[in-house]
Amino acid sequence: MKLLLFLLVAISHAAIAGYVEFDIKELENEINKIQRSHRESVAEERELSSRIQNLAAKAPEFARLQAELNETRQLLGMQTKREKDCQVHLKKLRSSPEHRVVTAIVSDKRHPTKANVSGVWTSGPNLVGYVIQLEQQGTSVRGQGYYWGCTETIDVFDITGVYEDDVLTLTFDVPSRKREKHGFSYDEKRNRPRFRVPGSKWQERIMPKYELHQ
């Protein structure tokens, strides 16, 4: 049956280590497909049951219809189990640190300034880099962020730091790496804040993320 083939070729669970937002979307799509197929199977089961009830046990079609009904019911059980497994995995993805951090950063629409760096910053539109969300209180800075490479979220991390005399000093606490410390000096461009690593050969910098969408 076509529905059985669908289950056999269903998309495997996406790994949490990958790009979590993409994984969640793929899993949601898979659940929707399973639910549509399940509704079709329920309708088919009802139709077969009705036809069998109107047949005598010795009718030529009885054995064939009963076999189809048994197969449909088996398929319904497989679909139910598959959906349950997907829902469990989806819940796990949505509660992951990766999803928590990415969701917080995507929803942050603040525009950081020289006086207050609170908001979202990025290392720029490169093939690899990082995105950070900062919260400033006085000279103290805290936050979170993630590294990314092409289409993946590689690591999430927490941030502590100080912003004083136009110098932003940040410590990245990454569970899977050694703690990293970065020092940036304020460098404005077109009346928009920037921070650059002094003397960096590649002019390493961070810029407000909202600028990438303008």
Secondary structure as the mmCIF struct_conf table of DSSP 4:
data_model
#
loop_
_struct_conf.conf_type_id
_struct_conf.id
_struct_conf.beg_label_comp_id
_struct_conf.beg_label_asym_id
_struct_conf.beg_label_seq_id
_struct_conf.end_label_comp_id
_struct_conf.end_label_asym_id
_struct_conf.end_label_seq_id
HELX_RH_AL_P HELX_RH_AL_P1 LYS A 2 LEU A 8
TURN_TY1_P TURN_TY1_P1 VAL A 9 VAL A 9
HELX_LH_PP_P HELX_LH_PP_P1 ALA A 10 ALA A 15
TURN_TY1_P TURN_TY1_P2 ILE A 16 ALA A 17
BEND BEND1 GLY A 18 GLY A 18
HELX_RH_AL_P HELX_RH_AL_P2 VAL A 20 GLN A 53
TURN_TY1_P TURN_TY1_P3 ASN A 54 ASN A 54
BEND BEND2 LEU A 55 LEU A 55
TURN_TY1_P TURN_TY1_P4 ALA A 57 LYS A 58
BEND BEND3 ALA A 59 ALA A 59
TURN_TY1_P TURN_TY1_P5 PRO A 60 GLU A 61
HELX_RH_AL_P HELX_RH_AL_P3 PHE A 62 ARG A 94
TURN_TY1_P TURN_TY1_P6 SER A 95 SER A 95
BEND BEND4 SER A 96 SER A 96
HELX_RH_AL_P HELX_RH_AL_P4 PRO A 97 VAL A 106
TURN_TY1_P TURN_TY1_P7 SER A 107 SER A 107
BEND BEND5 LYS A 114 ALA A 115
STRN STRN1 GLY A 119 THR A 122
BEND BEND6 SER A 123 SER A 123
BEND BEND7 PRO A 125 LEU A 127
STRN STRN2 VAL A 128 GLN A 137
TURN_TY1_P TURN_TY1_P8 GLY A 138 THR A 139
STRN STRN3 SER A 140 GLY A 149
TURN_TY1_P TURN_TY1_P9 CYS A 150 THR A 151
STRN STRN4 GLU A 152 GLU A 164
TURN_TY1_P TURN_TY1_P10 ASP A 165 ASP A 166
STRN STRN5 VAL A 167 ASP A 173
TURN_TY1_P TURN_TY1_P11 PRO A 175 SER A 176
BEND BEND8 ARG A 177 ARG A 177
STRN STRN6 GLU A 180 TYR A 186
STRN STRN7 LYS A 189 LYS A 189
TURN_TY1_P TURN_TY1_P12 ARG A 190 ASN A 191
STRN STRN8 ARG A 192 ARG A 192
STRN STRN9 PHE A 195 ARG A 196
TURN_TY1_P TURN_TY1_P13 PRO A 198 GLY A 199
TURN_TY1_P TURN_TY1_P14 LYS A 201 TRP A 202
STRN STRN10 ARG A 205 PRO A 208
HELX_RH_3T_P HELX_RH_3T_P1 LYS A 209 HIS A 213
#
